[in-house]
Amino acid sequence: MKIATFNINNVNKRLANLLDWLRTARPDVACLQELKATDSEFPVGAIGKAGYGAIWRGQKSWNGVAILARDGEPIVTHTVLSGDLADTQRRYIEAAVNGVLIATLYAPNGNPQPGPKFKNKLAWMRRLTNHAAELYALDAPVVLAGDYNVVPTDADIYPTKSCERRAFAAGEPRPVSAHSRPRLDGRHQNVASRCADVHVLEL
């Protein structure tokens, strides 16, 4: 199974790019972030014509996530990340696809830091860690794919002082992000994107 994660950064403005990529790369599952479209604006018709079933949670101007499955329909298992009833940002969706539990996520940016947005980012990542532990306990194949907005190590980004104060390069989210993937073995995988738009995992 080929699973790809793609920060699309506005699904309608880049629909032609997305359809061309789906046609040439042919991922079995595509996890999209930053749809920047409401539920009703999501281009389900065009994606369906390309041979993909879809589930999505849209949001105007910001956020929004989707899971696309080639020649099939993802079966929704979660549409929110539990732990904060006041959270209205659409950053997480999860589905079963051909025996694999797949989530796509778009973690908060956290800028500026320090500050309330950075605290929210850390709280969100802790909620993700808790949910990841629940998924791991299922003893089933799990993929947590998406844009974590975290640079795991200094080696994962080009040397520059311009990123030193950015939340995605801060030290605090790194261990929290690492704990969201209890093990990287044959059953549990983490596919994180930060510096590139598309990452691909083959199982």
C-alpha positions as CSV (number, residue, x, y, z in Angstrom):
1,M,0.0,0.0,0.0
2,K,1.4,3.4,-1.0
3,I,0.3,6.1,1.4
4,A,1.2,9.8,0.8
5,T,0.8,12.9,2.8
6,F,0.4,16.2,1.0
7,N,0.0,19.7,2.5
8,I,-2.1,21.0,-0.4
9,N,-2.4,24.6,1.0
10,N,-5.9,25.3,-0.6
11,V,-7.4,22.3,-2.4
12,N,-9.4,24.3,-4.9
13,K,-6.7,26.6,-6.0
14,R,-4.4,23.6,-6.5
15,L,-6.9,21.1,-7.7
16,A,-5.3,20.8,-11.1
17,N,-2.0,20.0,-9.4
18,L,-3.6,17.5,-7.1
19,L,-5.4,15.7,-9.9
20,D,-2.3,15.5,-12.0
21,W,-0.3,14.2,-9.1
22,L,-3.0,11.5,-8.3
23,R,-2.9,10.4,-11.9
24,T,0.9,10.1,-12.1
25,A,1.8,9.0,-8.6
26,R,-1.3,6.8,-8.0
27,P,-1.1,6.6,-4.2
28,D,-3.5,4.1,-2.7
29,V,-4.2,6.7,0.0
30,A,-3.6,10.4,0.0
31,C,-3.8,12.4,3.2
32,L,-4.3,16.1,2.6
33,Q,-3.8,19.1,5.0
34,E,-4.7,22.8,4.8
35,L,-7.7,22.4,2.6
36,K,-8.7,26.0,3.2
37,A,-12.2,25.1,2.0
38,T,-15.6,24.5,3.8
39,D,-17.2,21.1,3.6
40,S,-19.5,22.2,0.8
41,E,-16.5,23.7,-1.2
42,F,-14.5,20.4,-1.1
43,P,-14.1,19.2,-4.8
44,V,-15.5,15.7,-4.1
45,G,-16.9,15.4,-7.7
46,A,-13.5,16.0,-9.4
47,I,-11.7,13.7,-7.0
48,G,-14.3,11.0,-7.5
49,K,-13.8,11.2,-11.3
50,A,-10.1,10.7,-10.7
51,G,-11.0,7.4,-9.0
52,Y,-10.8,8.3,-5.4
53,G,-13.3,8.1,-2.6
54,A,-12.9,10.8,0.1
55,I,-13.7,11.9,3.6
56,W,-13.0,15.4,4.8
57,R,-13.4,18.0,7.4
58,G,-13.3,21.5,5.8
59,Q,-12.8,24.9,7.3
60,K,-13.0,28.3,5.7
61,S,-9.7,30.1,5.2
62,W,-7.6,27.8,7.5
63,N,-7.1,24.2,8.4
64,G,-9.1,21.4,6.9
65,V,-8.0,17.7,6.4
66,A,-9.0,14.9,4.1
67,I,-8.3,11.2,3.3
68,L,-8.5,10.0,-0.3
69,A,-8.6,6.2,-1.1
70,R,-8.1,4.9,-4.6
71,D,-10.9,2.7,-5.9
72,G,-12.6,2.7,-2.5
73,E,-14.3,4.6,0.3
74,P,-12.5,5.4,3.5
75,I,-14.5,4.3,6.6
76,V,-14.6,7.1,9.1
77,T,-13.5,6.2,12.6
78,H,-12.8,9.7,14.1
79,T,-13.4,13.3,13.0
80,V,-12.0,15.1,16.0
81,L,-9.0,14.7,18.3
82,S,-10.5,14.0,21.7
83,G,-9.6,15.9,24.9
84,D,-10.9,19.4,24.3
85,L,-14.6,20.0,23.6
86,A,-13.9,23.7,22.9
87,D,-11.6,22.9,20.0
88,T,-13.4,23.9,16.8
89,Q,-10.4,23.8,14.5
90,R,-10.6,21.1,11.9
91,R,-7.2,19.5,12.1
92,Y,-7.7,15.7,12.4
93,I,-9.6,13.0,10.6
94,E,-9.2,9.2,10.8
95,A,-10.4,6.3,8.7
96,A,-10.0,2.6,8.0
97,V,-8.7,1.8,4.5
98,N,-8.1,-1.8,3.4
99,G,-7.4,-3.0,6.9
100,V,-5.1,-0.1,7.9
101,L,-6.2,2.7,10.3
102,I,-5.0,6.0,8.8
103,A,-5.2,9.5,10.2
104,T,-4.3,12.7,8.7
105,L,-3.5,15.7,10.9
106,Y,-2.5,19.3,10.7
107,A,-0.9,20.4,14.0
108,P,-1.1,24.0,15.1
109,N,1.7,26.3,14.0
110,G,2.3,27.7,17.5
111,N,3.7,31.1,16.5
112,P,4.5,33.4,18.1
113,Q,6.3,31.6,20.9
114,P,6.3,31.9,23.8
115,G,2.7,32.8,24.1
116,P,-0.9,31.3,24.1
117,K,-0.7,29.9,20.6
118,F,2.5,28.0,21.5
119,K,0.8,26.6,24.7
120,N,-2.1,25.5,22.5
121,K,0.3,23.8,20.2
122,L,1.8,21.8,23.1
123,A,-1.6,20.9,24.5
124,W,-2.8,19.7,21.1
125,M,0.3,17.6,20.7
126,R,-0.3,16.0,24.1
127,R,-3.8,15.2,23.0
128,L,-2.4,13.5,19.9
129,T,0.1,11.6,22.1
130,N,-2.8,10.3,24.2
131,H,-4.8,9.2,21.2
132,A,-1.8,7.6,19.6
133,A,-1.4,5.5,22.7
134,E,-5.0,4.4,22.4
135,L,-4.5,3.5,18.7
136,Y,-1.4,1.5,19.6
137,A,-3.3,-0.5,22.1
138,L,-5.6,-1.8,19.4
139,D,-2.7,-3.9,18.0
140,A,-3.7,-3.0,14.4
141,P,-1.8,-1.4,11.6
142,V,-1.8,2.4,12.1
143,V,-0.4,5.3,10.2
144,L,-0.4,8.9,11.6
145,A,0.3,11.0,8.5
146,G,0.3,14.8,8.1
147,D,1.9,18.1,8.8
148,Y,3.2,18.0,12.4
149,N,4.6,21.5,12.2
150,V,7.6,20.2,14.1
151,V,11.2,19.9,12.9
152,P,12.3,16.7,14.7
153,T,16.0,17.5,14.8
154,D,18.3,20.3,13.7
155,A,19.5,18.0,10.9
156,D,16.0,18.1,9.4
157,I,16.1,21.7,8.4
158,Y,18.6,23.9,6.5
159,P,20.9,26.0,8.7
160,T,19.4,29.4,9.3
161,K,19.0,31.8,12.2
162,S,15.6,32.9,10.8
163,C,14.0,29.7,12.2
164,E,15.4,29.9,15.7
165,R,12.4,31.7,17.1
166,R,9.8,29.8,15.1
167,A,7.6,27.4,17.0
168,F,8.2,24.5,14.6
169,A,11.9,24.6,15.5
170,A,11.5,24.9,19.2
171,G,12.7,22.2,21.5
172,E,9.5,21.6,23.5
173,P,7.3,20.1,20.8
174,R,10.0,17.6,19.7
175,P,9.6,15.0,22.5
176,V,5.8,15.4,22.4
177,S,5.9,14.7,18.6
178,A,8.1,11.7,19.1
179,H,5.8,10.2,21.7
180,S,2.9,10.4,19.3
181,R,4.5,7.4,17.5
182,P,5.0,4.8,20.2
183,R,6.9,2.5,17.9
184,L,8.0,2.6,14.3
185,D,7.6,-1.1,13.4
186,G,5.7,-3.0,10.8
187,R,2.3,-2.1,12.4
188,H,2.7,1.5,13.4
189,Q,4.1,4.3,11.2
190,N,4.5,8.0,11.4
191,V,4.7,10.1,8.2
192,A,5.5,13.7,9.1
193,S,6.0,16.6,6.8
194,R,7.4,20.0,7.6
195,C,9.9,21.1,5.0
196,A,8.5,19.3,1.9
197,D,4.9,19.2,0.6
198,V,4.7,15.5,-0.2
199,H,5.9,12.5,1.7
200,V,5.3,8.8,0.6
201,L,5.3,5.6,2.6
202,E,5.0,2.2,1.1
203,L,3.8,-0.7,3.3
